[in-house]
Amino acid sequence: MNTDLLKNRNLLAIKILSTVLMIAAIGLELWNIYAVLNQVAIPSNIKPIFWIERVAVAAHLVEAIIAAFKASSKDKVWYKYSVYTFFVGTIGLIELFREQED
């Protein structure tokens, strides 16, 4: 099997998994906000998961901001690159930097 094809399949799987996990993290945070506003008790055993998802969302947000600045400096549509990078993470930044080299 061609290694480029294998690499592309692995990257596609990582992109899909990252997008699903980011959507789940946003949903989890919305659930937390709802629970706080309505005085609903949250099980204490899942509180560490909230901190993990907050760190992940913050890291992806920083990557999205970097992508927005880099994309706009190369006359690309900055908001498309930033949203894409927010959901796929570091892979989006790598693709943007490699595109700039071409």
C-alpha angles and dihedrals in degrees: 000000000000112000092218090057091048090049091050092050091050091049091048091052091049091048092051093045092047092050092049092048093048091051089049090049091052090048091049091051091048089051090051092050090049091050093050094047093048097039092243115160116243117209109255094222092069097049092096088057089059091056093048092051092047092054090048093049091048092050092049090048091054090049090050091052091050090049092050092054094044094046093049091050089057095048093254126136100274099199094052092053093044095051091045092049092046091060101037098034126200093001089066091053092048091051091049093050092046090049089054091054093055 
